[in-house]
Amino acid sequence: MSIDFTDEQRQIQENVERLCADFGDEYWLERDSDGRFPEDFCQMIADQGYMGIAIPEEYGGSGLGITEAAILMQAISGSGAGNGGVSSVSLGIFGLNPVVKYGTHEQKSRMLPPVISRQDIACFGVTEPNTGLDTTRLKTKAVRKGDHYVVHGQKTWMSTAQVANKVLLIARTADEGETARPMDGLTLFYTDLDRSKVEIREIEKMGRKCVDSNQVFIDGLEIPVENRIGDEGKGFRYLLDGINPERILIAAGLIGLGRRALKRATDYANDRVVFGRPIGQNQAIQHPLAQSWAELEAANLMAFRAAQLYDRKEDAGAMANAAKYLAGEATFNACNNAILTHGGMGYAKEFHVERYLREAIIHRIAPITPHMVLCYIAERVLGLPKSY
């Protein structure tokens, strides 16, 4: 197994790093302070053709794989953008994978090019306040009335809903008692986010201030039948096809952030002199940073191995989940070590590492907790009984 990049892949990495240099740590510190959505950054990514990196050329994309998308995400995050940069563009880059795989030619021709160009901004409506990770038990209801559906319900943790005009929404079209399994009653839609029928309340949170998270209340949203993706009752299965690439890209982004934190910590350890010697000469400083390097590199191997398997259309489930788990833990540790290396100044915003830690925590938790990843591996890889 090798994850050596091709010349084209290295060029993507170098180009994105060069472009992101114009949006460095100070830019993201300002966004962390003022909370302004980084639309200028997003538009730059779109203008350079990277928003459609994994969308087929037929619909305006580059037709590349999840490996290239992971390289893109890692370069963005590693520039200092962290989760703010990654989350601002992630839905446009991989969130519409169910449309790519299950939409009709007409739907893909209509829905994908505006997202690639940034004419449309999409958000993702899955999680609900009373179901959490038990996605098959979602309660939001879509009732068909002739040529359209009418939706009522609630969603939570919907990112970018404050700036979006489109939503990829999963809702129940059949009650749980009407189907063999709860998942069989869920249907997927991609439609206008009609604010006359949707109330959006922003959630104040620890990090990633510039990319909003929201509680959403849906009261009578009408969705034309032509905006249903695939068949009724198969929406959950369609979402499952997007889970592995999501895990991979999140892992790659986390590793980029962890490497950024480690670089800042190493530079500080070399420059900071106490008791007549650089603090980086002390093993109490060296060892945690060296351990973080090893953990990040191991997670990176797992992430790009998972991407390789996915692009080959092989089973990537275990590797993708393990990559997300390892990257979350390694990056959290690296960011924490970076703060400890800086001592008291690690708590100061001007050194950025406290922001890195806050940015790392959200994807340590979401979209799946480390505990649930371990449950998945225990059951699907080790063959242990299901524990939940």
C-alpha positions, 0 to 999 in steps of 0.5 A: 500500500502506498499513498504517494501522490501523483504529480497532479495531486501534488499540484493540487496541494501546492496550488491550494496552499498558495491560494490559502496563503492569502487567507492566513491565521489573521484572517481566520482570527478575525472571523473567529472574532466577528463571526462573519461568514467567509464568503470571500474565501468560499468564492475564491475556492469556487472561482478556482474550480475546486468546489466541484473537484469530485463532481463529474465533468459532465455537470461542471466539476473536475471529475476527480476522486475523494483522494483529491478532495481530501488533499484539498480539505487538508490543505485548506485546514492546514493553512490555519483555516481549520474547521471554519475553512473546511466547513464553509465549503464542505457541503459544496464539495462532497455534501451533494454526493447523493444527488451525484449518485442517485439523482436523474440526469435532469436533476444533476444538470439543474442542481449541481452547476449552481453549487459549483459556481457558488450561485447556490449555497446548500445546507444539510438537514438530517440531525434532529433534537430528539433522535441524535445519532439514531438517524433511522428514528427521525420524526420530520414528516413529509406528506405528499399532496399531488405534485408536491410534499408538505414538510413539518418538523425540526432539525438541529445543528444545521450548518450554513443555514443562515447563508444557504438558499438550498437544503438537502433534507431527509424526512419521513414519508411513511410512519415507522409502523408502516414499514418493515424497518424505520429506515424504509420510511425516510426520503431525501429531497434537495430543494429551496430553503423557503424562509417563509416556512422555515425558522432558523435560530443560530446556536452560539457555540465554542468554536467555528464562529464564522460558520453558523450552526442552527436549530431549524423549525419547518412549518409547511415547507412545500417541496415539488416532487421533481426535487425528490432524490431517488425513490420514496423510502430509500433516503437513508440508504442514499445518505449511507453512500455519503458517509464514508467520503465524509469521514475521510474528508473530515479526517484529512481536514483534522490532520491538516489542523493538527499539523498546523498546531504542531508547527506553531508549537515547534517554532515556539519551542525553538524560539522561546528561551527560558533559563538560558536555553530554548524550551524545545531542548527539554524532553518534557517539551520534545516528547509530547510534540514527537508523539503528536507527530507520530499520531498525526502521520499514522492517522494520515496513512489511514485517511488516505488508505481509506480514500484509495479504497473508496476511489477503487470502489472497494469497501472503505467503511472500517478504514474511513471510520478508523481514520476519523477516530484516529484523526480526531484523537491525534489532532485534539492531542496535538492542539492541546500539546501546542497550548501547553508548549506555549504555556500561558501564551497558549491561552492568548488568541494572538498565538492562534493555538487556543483557536485550533483546539476549539476548532478541533473539538467539533469534529472530534464529536461530529458527525459521529462520536469516537465512542460510536466509531469504536462500536462500529469497528467492534461490531463490523470488524471484530464480529462482537455483538451489537452494543446499542 
